[in-house]
């Protein structure tokens, strides 16, 4: 997974909303678009970015395409962010120890 493209894709609030809907349950473009303040073509464009970032995959179901969150890719992204978090905590702990001495 290219972390930079995933982070860029998720920098847009609408793409995060779309991904959150897909994480809840696989959905078609029409189902994803329900209640959103953007058109179906705009949802499709956002899905394209999410697919290019390997966060979403699609499968054909008859004449529809169903979009799924890619669990493996989300796990890799989480591991990447957890690594940054652990490094940051380590630096904080080291700074706190220096302050105590």
Backbone as JSON, one array per atom type, in Angstrom:
{
  "sequence": "XXXXXXXXXXXXXXXXXXXXXXXXXXXXXXXXXXXXXXXXXXXXXXXXXXXXXXXXXXXXXXXXXXXXXXXXXXXXXXXXXXXXXXXXXXXXXXXXXXXXX",
  "N": [[0.85, -1.19, 0.0], [0.51, 2.22, -0.78], [1.22, 4.57, 1.39], [1.16, 7.35, 1.28], [-0.67, 7.98, -0.79], [-3.0, 6.92, 0.29], [-3.32, 8.49, 2.6], [-3.6, 11.02, 1.42], [-5.94, 10.57, -0.01], [-7.74, 10.26, 2.1], [-7.72, 12.75, 3.15], [-9.73, 14.35, 2.32], [-12.84, 15.4, 3.47], [-15.33, 14.43, 2.46], [-14.61, 12.07, 1.15], [-13.77, 10.6, 3.34], [-16.23, 10.32, 4.65], [-17.62, 8.8, 2.74], [-16.03, 6.48, 2.73], [-16.44, 5.66, 5.37], [-19.15, 4.96, 5.23], [-19.0, 2.78, 3.54], [-17.44, 1.08, 5.05], [-19.23, 0.45, 7.07], [-21.07, -1.14, 5.7], [-21.01, -3.02, 2.64], [-21.78, -1.29, -0.38], [-23.72, 0.06, -3.13], [-23.14, 2.66, -5.6], [-25.41, 4.31, -5.67], [-26.58, 3.76, -3.18], [-24.57, 4.66, -1.5], [-24.6, 7.36, -2.12], [-27.02, 8.27, -1.1], [-28.57, 10.76, 0.73], [-26.29, 12.31, 0.81], [-24.69, 15.47, 0.14], [-23.89, 15.63, -2.5], [-23.65, 14.71, -6.0], [-24.37, 11.56, -7.7], [-22.4, 11.07, -9.76], [-20.3, 12.57, -8.64], [-19.83, 11.13, -6.3], [-18.91, 8.8, -7.49], [-16.49, 9.73, -8.56], [-15.08, 10.28, -6.2], [-14.97, 7.66, -5.21], [-13.3, 6.54, -7.11], [-10.84, 7.74, -6.47], [-10.48, 6.65, -3.91], [-10.3, 3.95, -4.61], [-7.98, 3.98, -6.18], [-6.18, 4.5, -4.19], [-6.13, 2.14, -2.96], [-7.94, 1.61, -0.91], [-10.52, 0.89, -1.22], [-12.47, -1.57, -2.86], [-14.13, -2.97, -5.72], [-16.93, -4.94, -6.78], [-18.76, -6.65, -9.25], [-22.24, -6.98, -9.31], [-24.58, -8.3, -10.89], [-26.02, -5.79, -12.75], [-25.02, -3.82, -11.22], [-22.38, -2.21, -9.36], [-20.72, -3.09, -6.49], [-19.3, -1.67, -3.68], [-16.61, -2.23, -1.51], [-14.87, -1.95, 1.57], [-11.39, -2.27, 1.78], [-10.18, -4.45, 3.84], [-7.61, -5.46, 4.44], [-5.93, -3.45, 3.44], [-6.75, -1.3, 5.02], [-5.93, -2.27, 7.47], [-3.15, -2.28, 7.09], [-2.71, 0.46, 6.83], [-3.5, 1.3, 9.35], [-1.51, 0.01, 10.9], [0.73, 1.41, 10.0], [0.14, 4.03, 10.94], [-0.06, 3.45, 13.67], [2.6, 2.79, 14.14], [3.83, 5.31, 13.84], [2.6, 6.58, 15.99], [3.56, 5.07, 18.18], [6.3, 5.66, 17.99], [6.21, 8.39, 18.51], [5.2, 8.37, 21.14], [7.34, 7.11, 22.39], [9.36, 9.04, 22.09], [8.24, 11.07, 23.64], [8.21, 9.83, 26.17], [10.96, 9.54, 26.59], [11.71, 12.24, 26.65], [10.32, 13.04, 28.95], [11.62, 11.54, 30.88], [14.14, 12.73, 30.78], [13.51, 15.23, 31.76], [12.89, 14.61, 34.4], [15.37, 13.96, 35.46]],
  "CA": [[0.0, 0.0, 0.0], [1.2, 3.5, -0.79], [0.62, 5.33, 2.49], [0.94, 8.74, 0.89], [-1.91, 8.1, -1.55], [-4.11, 6.66, 1.22], [-3.49, 9.67, 3.45], [-4.14, 12.08, 0.57], [-7.35, 10.23, -0.29], [-8.52, 10.47, 3.31], [-7.66, 14.16, 3.58], [-10.98, 14.99, 1.92], [-13.91, 14.97, 4.38], [-16.36, 13.65, 1.78], [-14.09, 10.72, 0.94], [-13.84, 9.9, 4.64], [-17.64, 9.96, 4.86], [-17.93, 7.7, 1.82], [-15.36, 5.28, 3.23], [-17.14, 5.24, 6.59], [-20.38, 4.28, 4.82], [-18.63, 1.48, 2.97], [-16.97, 0.24, 6.15], [-20.44, -0.04, 7.74], [-21.63, -2.23, 4.87], [-20.78, -2.83, 1.21], [-22.9, -0.54, -0.96], [-23.64, 0.55, -4.5], [-22.99, 4.11, -5.67], [-26.69, 4.92, -5.29], [-26.74, 3.63, -1.73], [-23.58, 5.54, -0.87], [-24.98, 8.75, -2.39], [-28.24, 8.65, -0.38], [-28.42, 11.72, 1.81], [-25.09, 13.14, 0.69], [-24.95, 16.71, -0.6], [-23.2, 15.59, -3.8], [-24.3, 13.86, -6.99], [-23.81, 10.22, -7.91], [-21.11, 11.15, -10.46], [-19.28, 13.05, -7.71], [-19.52, 9.98, -5.45], [-18.09, 7.92, -8.32], [-15.14, 10.31, -8.62], [-14.45, 10.03, -4.9], [-14.68, 6.24, -5.15], [-12.14, 6.31, -7.96], [-9.66, 8.11, -5.68], [-10.34, 5.66, -2.85], [-9.83, 2.72, -5.24], [-6.58, 4.18, -6.57], [-5.41, 4.46, -2.96], [-6.28, 0.76, -2.48], [-8.76, 1.57, 0.3], [-11.83, 0.37, -1.61], [-12.49, -2.43, -4.05], [-15.49, -3.11, -6.24], [-17.31, -6.2, -7.41], [-20.0, -6.57, -10.02], [-23.39, -7.78, -8.85], [-25.53, -8.03, -11.97], [-25.71, -4.54, -13.44], [-24.49, -2.85, -10.26], [-21.07, -2.41, -8.76], [-20.78, -2.97, -5.04], [-18.02, -1.2, -3.16], [-16.21, -2.81, -0.24], [-13.63, -1.46, 2.16], [-10.34, -3.29, 1.72], [-9.75, -4.65, 5.22], [-6.16, -5.62, 4.52], [-5.32, -2.13, 3.24], [-7.02, -0.51, 6.22], [-5.04, -2.8, 8.51], [-1.8, -1.78, 6.82], [-2.7, 1.89, 7.15], [-3.52, 1.4, 10.82], [-0.18, -0.37, 11.39], [1.61, 2.54, 9.7], [-0.17, 5.11, 11.87], [0.34, 2.96, 15.0], [4.05, 2.93, 14.22], [4.13, 6.72, 14.11], [2.12, 6.85, 17.34], [4.51, 4.46, 19.11], [7.54, 6.45, 17.94], [5.93, 9.65, 19.2], [5.12, 8.08, 22.56], [8.7, 6.83, 22.83], [10.07, 10.32, 22.22], [7.64, 11.76, 24.78], [8.7, 9.17, 27.39], [12.37, 9.89, 26.74], [11.78, 13.65, 27.09], [9.84, 13.1, 30.33], [12.69, 11.01, 31.72], [15.2, 13.75, 30.84], [13.01, 16.3, 32.63], [12.94, 14.14, 35.77], [16.74, 13.87, 35.96]],
  "C": [[0.89, 1.24, 0.0], [0.53, 4.39, 0.26], [0.3, 6.76, 2.1], [-0.38, 8.88, 0.14], [-3.13, 7.83, -0.67], [-4.37, 7.88, 2.09], [-4.05, 10.85, 2.66], [-5.61, 11.81, 0.29], [-8.22, 10.54, 0.92], [-8.48, 11.9, 3.82], [-8.94, 14.92, 3.22], [-12.11, 14.49, 2.81], [-15.01, 14.13, 3.7], [-15.88, 12.23, 1.52], [-14.08, 9.93, 2.24], [-15.26, 9.45, 4.93], [-18.03, 8.77, 3.99], [-17.28, 6.41, 2.32], [-16.04, 4.76, 4.49], [-18.43, 4.5, 6.25], [-20.08, 2.88, 4.29], [-18.13, 0.54, 4.06], [-18.16, -0.35, 6.91], [-21.03, -1.23, 7.02], [-21.28, -1.96, 3.41], [-22.02, -2.18, 0.59], [-22.63, -0.22, -2.43], [-23.46, 2.07, -4.46], [-24.27, 4.81, -5.21], [-26.91, 4.88, -3.79], [-25.77, 4.54, -0.98], [-24.04, 6.99, -0.97], [-26.21, 9.21, -1.6], [-27.93, 9.6, 0.78], [-27.16, 12.56, 1.77], [-25.39, 14.38, -0.13], [-24.22, 16.79, -1.94], [-23.92, 14.61, -4.71], [-23.66, 12.47, -7.04], [-22.49, 10.26, -8.68], [-19.98, 11.65, -9.55], [-18.86, 11.93, -6.75], [-18.6, 9.03, -6.22], [-16.65, 8.43, -8.42], [-14.39, 10.1, -7.31], [-14.09, 8.56, -4.75], [-13.45, 5.89, -5.99], [-10.85, 6.63, -7.19], [-9.42, 7.08, -4.58], [-9.85, 4.32, -3.4], [-8.36, 2.84, -5.63], [-5.65, 4.14, -5.36], [-5.47, 3.08, -2.3], [-7.07, 0.65, -1.17], [-10.12, 0.91, 0.05], [-11.65, -0.54, -2.81], [-13.94, -2.56, -4.5], [-15.68, -4.49, -6.83], [-18.62, -5.98, -8.15], [-21.03, -7.5, -9.4], [-24.51, -7.5, -9.85], [-25.12, -6.76, -12.7], [-25.1, -3.5, -12.51], [-23.06, -3.2, -9.87], [-21.22, -2.16, -7.27], [-19.38, -2.65, -4.55], [-17.81, -1.72, -1.74], [-14.96, -2.09, 0.27], [-12.62, -2.6, 2.08], [-9.75, -3.42, 3.12], [-8.25, -4.77, 5.38], [-5.47, -4.27, 4.38], [-5.55, -1.24, 4.45], [-6.16, -0.97, 7.38], [-3.61, -2.32, 8.34], [-1.68, -0.3, 7.16], [-2.69, 2.09, 8.66], [-2.15, 1.07, 11.4], [0.82, 0.77, 11.16], [1.4, 3.68, 10.7], [0.2, 4.7, 13.3], [1.84, 3.08, 15.19], [4.47, 4.36, 14.51], [3.75, 7.08, 15.54], [3.1, 6.29, 18.38], [5.83, 5.22, 19.15], [7.36, 7.76, 18.7], [5.86, 9.44, 20.7], [6.51, 7.8, 23.15], [9.5, 8.11, 23.03], [9.54, 11.11, 23.41], [8.17, 11.17, 26.1], [10.16, 9.52, 27.63], [12.52, 11.34, 27.22], [11.34, 13.79, 28.53], [10.91, 12.59, 31.29], [13.83, 12.02, 31.87], [14.8, 14.87, 31.78], [13.11, 15.9, 34.1], [14.35, 14.12, 36.32], [17.42, 15.2, 36.1]]
}
